[in-house]
Amino acid sequence: MPMTQTFTLTQNDVVRYLYNETSDEENSLIEEAMIYDRDLMDFYFDCINLKADMDAISMTPSDRAVNRILEYSRNYQPSL
């Protein structure tokens, strides 16, 4: 017999679980909920894939942006 859930599980709880922001007790409840709720498990797997894709993103500023920042800092005169 499954454990009675004492809180309403949300997608936000699953995201917190993904990022290890939940307690051991919450982990148990979330894991059990995902076993019995296919939509919740699918959401979890989608989040895993999305997190991996976001971790692979690398952003680099353009040379123009870097040069504008450097030029600004060369000409910067603080007001006292």
Secondary structure, 3 states (H helix, E strand, C coil): CCCCCCCCCCHHHHHHHHCCCCCHHHHHHHHHHHHHCHHHHHHHHHHHHHHHHHHCCCCCCCHHHHHHHHHHHHHCCCCC
